[in-house]
Structures are given as structure tokens and as C-alpha cells.
């Protein structure tokens, strides 16, 4: 305990006192003293890491959380634990002058402890595509990258408009079952990014009558008779490929009969980052094939 206290104390001594800007209110409604020009930033979620890189400020990051895997350079930055299990001692040892957190996910006790140690923590809470774009602008403002953030958002808006244009005359919405968990089977309800993407991509989310992430039995999924099944892959890609094969065995299932069972990268559809647009483009191409060419964008 004595050694840990010494490390924390010395780390704080080594942190030069920045020039503070006026207090700003974060998405949790807290007033936070944010440095005028943050030079050492710790991201407390993979989505934050992506947004910081997107606005051209990846070089400011001295710490990120587990699964911060995009872009590739992020994997070289020291880890401070997972976003739900943060290593306070590691964070402090990195001498950050700003931590950027997510309102729902990062433990409030850790946030309070960091603030007690003199490290400002700014919490963000994007809930849909519109608020993701606003959050990107906000990060640009926090890090002095307003122009780059504006360009990122403009690109997102153009791509969203292009998807909307290509789907403006669709005559029907195929029923989509989106699977994000294996055992039990877990899908995505109406208050998720996935629901918004399915709907905007011209599909009908068959789990849309639920909130959050509802559980289903195999029999319940079969009863829904989805025309399309989309399975997300995370680290266990082989396991999720087996799920795709298992669904294909049900020949009376419309999605299986028409060979419309797909595997997609989970990071593109449930991580609030600029890549949500890429996820939308991919889903739209799967739900309404023929209307979209491969963009090759990231």
C-alpha cells in the first residue's frame, strides 16, 4: 500500500499543471476542468480511441483500453485495462492531463478516484448516429482539432445521404434477425445502434419490439421466420462461423433457403465511432443487394 501511494504521489508531482480552460459540462452533466491544449490523453473505451484517431489526434494518446484495435497504431499504445475494469495505478503512471470516458460503461468509482487525484475525466454518451457525429465534433473541440472533426462529420453525412438516396424507393423491408450472442442467443432491441442501422439500411429488425439486448431460443428465432440472419463476429470468429453453418441447416428457414445468412464485423455496427457508416453501408448491401457497390472505405 505504501509503494502504491508513493507511485501515485510521484506521478502527480511529475504532471505539470496545465493551463485550465473554463469549466465545461460533459454528457453526464458534470462540470469538468479541461486543459486548453491537452498533451497527454487516455482513452477509456475503444470507441473513444477511434474517434480521437479520426480527428487526427492519435499522437496525443498515451493510454487506451483493451480491444482498442483500430486503427492499427492504437494497438501499440499502453493498455489501462478494459473499459469496465480500469487500472487506476496504470492510468496515473501515464501522467495524463485528460481522460475521455464513456458515461455508461466506465465505473463511476474509478472516474471519481481519478478526479480526486487531479486528473480531469470528460464523459461522453453517444446514443445514435446523430449524437456520434456531434461527439466527434466535441472531441475535436476538446483536442483542438475542430477543422478535422468537421471534415470527418461531413464525410459521414455525405455517405449517409448516399445510402438514404439509394434506398428511397424500396418497396418493402425484409425481416432481419441480428445475432450478437451465441449461448444464449442474443439480439439487439430498438434502443441500440444496431436497430438504427438495420432500419436505415432498409430492413425490419425482428427484435425491435424489445429494448436492450433480448435473449431468444432457437425455436423463437425459427418462429420469427427471418428472411435475413446477420451474425456478428468478435474475437471468436470460428465460433460465429459455426453459428452461420448451424442456421443454414434449417432448410425451412427463409434465410437459409435463400442463402441469406451473413457474418459481419461487430466493431462496425455496435461501436459508436465513424465506422458506423461503413457498417450501415455493409448492412444496406446485404439487405438490398445490387443497390450498393463495394466502397473499400474504412
VONU-327772 format. One record per residue (C-alpha): residue number from 1; residue in three letters; x, y, z negated; chain. Coordinates in Angstrom, 3 decimals, decimal comma. Example, Ala and Ser with C-alpha at 12.3 -4.5 7.8 and 13.67 -1.06 7.14 Angstrom:
BEGIN
> 1 Ala 12,300 -4,500 -7,800 A
> 2 Ser 13,670 -1,060 -7,140 A
REM end
This chain:
BEGIN
> 1 Unk 0,000 0,000 0,000 A
> 2 Unk 2,898 2,357 -0,844 A
> 3 Unk 4,594 1,699 2,510 A
> 4 Unk 1,347 2,236 4,401 A
> 5 Unk 0,762 5,539 2,574 A
> 6 Unk 4,279 6,669 3,428 A
> 7 Unk 3,776 5,840 7,109 A
> 8 Unk 0,544 7,792 7,228 A
> 9 Unk 2,105 10,751 5,392 A
> 10 Unk 5,212 10,859 7,604 A
> 11 Unk 3,097 10,544 10,741 A
> 12 Unk 1,045 13,530 9,688 A
> 13 Unk 4,191 15,535 8,957 A
> 14 Unk 5,511 14,758 12,420 A
> 15 Unk 2,333 16,025 14,038 A
> 16 Unk 2,845 19,653 14,885 A
> 17 Unk -0,066 21,852 14,004 A
> 18 Unk -1,740 22,750 17,291 A
> 19 Unk -3,458 25,994 18,021 A
> 20 Unk -7,122 25,273 17,446 A
> 21 Unk -9,920 26,396 19,654 A
> 22 Unk -13,258 27,340 18,235 A
> 23 Unk -15,300 24,534 16,763 A
> 24 Unk -17,311 22,647 19,373 A
> 25 Unk -20,248 20,316 18,829 A
> 26 Unk -19,842 16,752 20,056 A
> 27 Unk -22,555 14,287 21,129 A
> 28 Unk -23,031 13,147 17,531 A
> 29 Unk -23,916 16,707 16,533 A
> 30 Unk -20,654 17,153 14,607 A
> 31 Unk -18,524 20,299 14,735 A
> 32 Unk -15,027 19,337 15,828 A
> 33 Unk -11,854 21,443 15,989 A
> 34 Unk -10,407 20,576 19,393 A
> 35 Unk -6,878 21,760 20,339 A
> 36 Unk -6,655 24,346 23,087 A
> 37 Unk -4,240 22,127 25,029 A
> 38 Unk -4,239 18,533 23,761 A
> 39 Unk -0,897 16,905 24,459 A
> 40 Unk -1,341 13,514 22,807 A
> 41 Unk -4,727 11,857 23,219 A
> 42 Unk -6,032 8,496 22,019 A
> 43 Unk -8,996 6,976 23,831 A
> 44 Unk -11,230 4,852 21,617 A
> 45 Unk -13,107 2,989 24,380 A
> 46 Unk -12,276 1,616 27,856 A
> 47 Unk -14,878 3,906 29,438 A
> 48 Unk -13,169 6,947 27,923 A
> 49 Unk -9,830 5,729 29,244 A
> 50 Unk -11,251 5,516 32,770 A
> 51 Unk -12,739 8,994 32,589 A
> 52 Unk -9,513 10,535 31,281 A
> 53 Unk -7,588 8,983 34,173 A
> 54 Unk -10,295 10,026 36,631 A
> 55 Unk -9,806 13,710 35,759 A
> 56 Unk -6,051 13,332 36,234 A
> 57 Unk -5,066 13,331 32,561 A
> 58 Unk -3,905 9,758 32,096 A
> 59 Unk -0,465 11,081 31,251 A
> 60 Unk -1,864 12,565 28,024 A
> 61 Unk -2,937 9,163 26,697 A
> 62 Unk -0,681 7,713 24,026 A
> 63 Unk -3,140 5,051 22,860 A
> 64 Unk -6,087 3,126 24,270 A
> 65 Unk -8,327 0,279 23,146 A
> 66 Unk -8,387 -3,371 24,142 A
> 67 Unk -9,832 -4,060 27,626 A
> 68 Unk -8,721 -0,660 28,927 A
> 69 Unk -7,820 -2,385 32,179 A
> 70 Unk -8,491 0,328 34,745 A
> 71 Unk -6,601 1,888 36,346 A
> 72 Unk -3,605 -0,438 36,203 A
> 73 Unk -1,454 2,189 34,482 A
> 74 Unk -3,766 2,064 31,474 A
> 75 Unk -2,575 -1,449 30,681 A
> 76 Unk 0,894 -0,085 29,878 A
> 77 Unk -0,372 2,250 27,134 A
> 78 Unk -0,154 1,035 23,498 A
> 79 Unk -3,320 -0,582 22,170 A
> 80 Unk -5,018 0,612 18,974 A
> 81 Unk -7,301 -2,416 18,687 A
> 82 Unk -10,764 -2,994 20,069 A
> 83 Unk -13,270 -0,153 20,082 A
> 84 Unk -15,223 -1,856 17,284 A
> 85 Unk -12,139 -2,801 15,254 A
> 86 Unk -9,686 0,065 15,357 A
> 87 Unk -6,223 0,054 13,773 A
> 88 Unk -6,102 3,320 11,835 A
> 89 Unk -2,417 2,958 10,955 A
> 90 Unk -1,502 2,444 14,614 A
> 91 Unk -3,554 5,450 15,694 A
> 92 Unk -1,921 7,715 13,132 A
> 93 Unk 1,573 6,471 14,054 A
> 94 Unk 0,985 7,714 17,604 A
> 95 Unk 0,635 11,301 16,341 A
> 96 Unk -2,434 12,208 18,395 A
> 97 Unk -3,806 15,727 18,328 A
> 98 Unk -7,149 14,449 19,637 A
> 99 Unk -9,081 11,178 19,656 A
> 100 Unk -12,008 10,774 22,040 A
> 101 Unk -14,629 8,330 20,776 A
> 102 Unk -17,973 6,845 21,721 A
> 103 Unk -20,879 7,659 19,429 A
> 104 Unk -22,312 4,141 19,469 A
> 105 Unk -19,559 1,574 19,119 A
> 106 Unk -16,689 3,154 17,224 A
> 107 Unk -17,097 2,590 13,448 A
> 108 Unk -18,122 5,817 11,731 A
> 109 Unk -15,921 4,926 8,757 A
> 110 Unk -12,831 4,946 10,961 A
> 111 Unk -13,849 8,261 12,520 A
> 112 Unk -14,254 9,834 9,086 A
> 113 Unk -10,918 8,460 7,883 A
> 114 Unk -9,100 9,872 10,917 A
> 115 Unk -10,665 13,250 10,291 A
> 116 Unk -9,628 13,091 6,638 A
> 117 Unk -6,084 12,586 7,906 A
> 118 Unk -6,349 15,738 10,016 A
> 119 Unk -6,963 14,105 13,405 A
> 120 Unk -9,965 15,546 15,276 A
> 121 Unk -12,315 12,970 16,791 A
> 122 Unk -14,690 14,070 19,546 A
> 123 Unk -17,569 11,633 20,149 A
> 124 Unk -19,323 11,156 23,482 A
> 125 Unk -22,602 9,374 24,192 A
> 126 Unk -23,403 8,965 27,913 A
> 127 Unk -26,677 7,087 28,419 A
> 128 Unk -27,315 7,204 32,165 A
> 129 Unk -25,671 8,216 35,428 A
> 130 Unk -26,544 11,885 34,954 A
> 131 Unk -25,046 12,030 31,472 A
> 132 Unk -21,959 10,120 32,640 A
> 133 Unk -21,317 12,872 35,160 A
> 134 Unk -21,863 15,534 32,502 A
> 135 Unk -19,488 13,655 30,212 A
> 136 Unk -16,796 13,638 32,889 A
> 137 Unk -17,132 17,411 33,157 A
> 138 Unk -16,939 17,662 29,381 A
> 139 Unk -13,738 15,615 29,252 A
> 140 Unk -12,335 17,829 31,974 A
> 141 Unk -13,129 20,851 29,820 A
> 142 Unk -11,581 19,290 26,705 A
> 143 Unk -8,362 18,426 28,530 A
> 144 Unk -8,005 21,492 30,744 A
> 145 Unk -8,913 19,638 33,937 A
> 146 Unk -12,171 21,323 34,893 A
> 147 Unk -11,437 21,520 38,617 A
> 148 Unk -10,510 17,847 38,937 A
> 149 Unk -13,546 16,798 36,895 A
> 150 Unk -15,770 18,887 39,163 A
> 151 Unk -14,371 17,138 42,239 A
> 152 Unk -14,908 13,697 40,692 A
> 153 Unk -18,534 14,525 39,927 A
> 154 Unk -19,110 15,989 43,386 A
> 155 Unk -17,830 12,755 44,943 A
> 156 Unk -20,159 10,742 42,709 A
> 157 Unk -23,112 12,935 43,634 A
> 158 Unk -22,394 12,557 47,364 A
> 159 Unk -22,200 8,772 47,091 A
> 160 Unk -25,382 8,602 45,007 A
> 161 Unk -27,183 10,717 47,583 A
> 162 Unk -25,980 8,406 50,355 A
> 163 Unk -27,390 5,355 48,551 A
> 164 Unk -30,686 7,158 47,961 A
> 165 Unk -30,869 8,115 51,641 A
> 166 Unk -30,269 4,578 52,871 A
> 167 Unk -32,973 3,212 50,576 A
> 168 Unk -35,525 5,987 51,020 A
> 169 Unk -37,751 3,926 53,318 A
> 170 Unk -37,625 0,492 51,654 A
> 171 Unk -40,994 -1,229 51,769 A
> 172 Unk -40,607 -3,478 48,713 A
> 173 Unk -38,374 -4,149 45,730 A
> 174 Unk -37,106 -7,736 45,310 A
> 175 Unk -37,274 -9,173 41,792 A
> 176 Unk -33,802 -9,255 40,240 A
> 177 Unk -32,700 -11,212 37,172 A
> 178 Unk -29,433 -9,874 35,812 A
> 179 Unk -27,478 -12,254 33,561 A
> 180 Unk -24,745 -10,899 31,292 A
> 181 Unk -24,524 -13,723 28,751 A
> 182 Unk -24,260 -17,489 29,102 A
> 183 Unk -25,315 -19,170 25,884 A
> 184 Unk -27,853 -17,842 25,178 A
> 185 Unk -28,852 -16,324 28,497 A
> 186 Unk -28,848 -12,541 28,013 A
> 187 Unk -30,187 -9,935 30,401 A
> 188 Unk -30,485 -6,121 30,411 A
> 189 Unk -33,571 -4,145 29,398 A
> 190 Unk -34,972 -0,818 30,503 A
> 191 Unk -32,679 1,360 28,370 A
> 192 Unk -29,417 0,169 29,932 A
> 193 Unk -27,115 1,307 32,719 A
> 194 Unk -27,814 -1,986 34,478 A
> 195 Unk -31,555 -1,301 34,639 A
> 196 Unk -30,933 2,140 36,126 A
> 197 Unk -28,571 0,690 38,732 A
> 198 Unk -30,949 -2,132 39,729 A
> 199 Unk -33,831 0,308 40,102 A
> 200 Unk -31,811 2,874 42,033 A
> 201 Unk -30,405 0,072 44,211 A
> 202 Unk -33,932 -0,773 45,322 A
> 203 Unk -34,646 -3,755 43,105 A
> 204 Unk -37,122 -4,603 40,359 A
> 205 Unk -35,490 -5,525 37,056 A
> 206 Unk -37,373 -8,597 35,818 A
> 207 Unk -36,170 -7,826 32,274 A
> 208 Unk -37,361 -4,242 32,496 A
> 209 Unk -40,283 -4,704 30,121 A
> 210 Unk -37,812 -5,226 27,284 A
> 211 Unk -35,395 -2,885 25,511 A
> 212 Unk -31,739 -3,548 24,911 A
> 213 Unk -30,415 -6,965 25,838 A
> 214 Unk -33,156 -9,619 25,609 A
> 215 Unk -32,489 -13,363 25,405 A
> 216 Unk -34,056 -15,903 27,761 A
> 217 Unk -34,296 -19,659 28,039 A
> 218 Unk -33,682 -21,380 31,366 A
> 219 Unk -37,388 -22,146 31,576 A
> 220 Unk -38,298 -18,494 31,069 A
> 221 Unk -35,969 -17,420 33,873 A
> 222 Unk -37,413 -20,057 36,194 A
> 223 Unk -40,922 -18,825 35,362 A
> 224 Unk -39,917 -15,309 36,456 A
> 225 Unk -39,039 -16,749 39,899 A
> 226 Unk -36,353 -14,154 40,663 A
> 227 Unk -35,621 -13,529 44,316 A
> 228 Unk -32,097 -12,473 43,364 A
> 229 Unk -29,917 -13,508 40,441 A
> 230 Unk -26,856 -11,429 39,640 A
> 231 Unk -24,343 -12,784 37,153 A
> 232 Unk -21,642 -10,555 35,704 A
> 233 Unk -18,118 -11,839 35,213 A
> 234 Unk -15,923 -10,615 32,392 A
> 235 Unk -12,712 -12,342 31,249 A
> 236 Unk -14,210 -15,807 31,588 A
> 237 Unk -14,693 -15,759 35,355 A
> 238 Unk -14,542 -19,549 35,696 A
> 239 Unk -17,345 -19,933 33,145 A
> 240 Unk -19,523 -17,461 35,013 A
> 241 Unk -18,824 -19,173 38,338 A
> 242 Unk -20,175 -22,362 36,764 A
> 243 Unk -23,339 -20,457 35,843 A
> 244 Unk -23,803 -19,492 39,502 A
> 245 Unk -23,444 -23,146 40,542 A
> 246 Unk -25,936 -24,244 37,887 A
> 247 Unk -28,588 -21,793 39,110 A
> 248 Unk -28,082 -22,987 42,679 A
> 249 Unk -29,132 -26,479 41,649 A
> 250 Unk -32,733 -25,301 41,100 A
> 251 Unk -33,911 -25,596 44,700 A
> 252 Unk -37,421 -24,337 43,901 A
> 253 Unk -35,956 -21,103 42,552 A
> 254 Unk -36,351 -18,417 45,239 A
> 255 Unk -32,879 -17,015 44,577 A
> 256 Unk -31,352 -20,474 45,008 A
> 257 Unk -33,474 -21,433 48,009 A
> 258 Unk -32,395 -18,275 49,832 A
> 259 Unk -28,781 -18,362 48,619 A
> 260 Unk -29,107 -15,045 46,805 A
> 261 Unk -27,171 -15,714 43,615 A
> 262 Unk -24,210 -13,386 43,223 A
> 263 Unk -21,283 -12,729 40,905 A
> 264 Unk -20,251 -9,122 40,211 A
> 265 Unk -17,612 -7,409 38,090 A
> 266 Unk -19,219 -6,409 34,774 A
> 267 Unk -16,983 -3,334 34,448 A
> 268 Unk -18,707 -1,789 37,465 A
> 269 Unk -22,219 -1,994 36,044 A
> 270 Unk -22,097 -1,634 32,273 A
> 271 Unk -19,107 0,628 31,610 A
> 272 Unk -20,059 4,336 31,673 A
> 273 Unk -17,335 5,560 33,998 A
> 274 Unk -17,069 6,985 37,527 A
> 275 Unk -17,020 3,408 38,830 A
> 276 Unk -20,736 3,051 38,080 A
> 277 Unk -21,256 4,493 41,547 A
> 278 Unk -19,202 1,658 43,025 A
> 279 Unk -21,380 -0,743 41,032 A
> 280 Unk -24,512 0,876 42,453 A
> 281 Unk -23,177 0,607 45,992 A
> 282 Unk -22,375 -3,064 45,457 A
> 283 Unk -25,782 -3,869 43,964 A
> 284 Unk -27,589 -1,982 46,720 A
> 285 Unk -25,684 -4,008 49,309 A
> 286 Unk -26,650 -7,271 47,605 A
> 287 Unk -30,307 -6,350 47,116 A
> 288 Unk -30,773 -4,790 50,568 A
> 289 Unk -28,095 -6,364 52,780 A
> 290 Unk -27,500 -4,780 56,141 A
> 291 Unk -28,021 -1,225 54,955 A
> 292 Unk -24,550 -0,810 53,467 A
> 293 Unk -21,059 -1,268 54,844 A
> 294 Unk -18,148 -2,116 52,575 A
> 295 Unk -16,776 1,206 51,352 A
> 296 Unk -13,489 -0,073 49,976 A
> 297 Unk -13,672 2,582 47,288 A
> 298 Unk -12,773 2,044 43,616 A
REM end
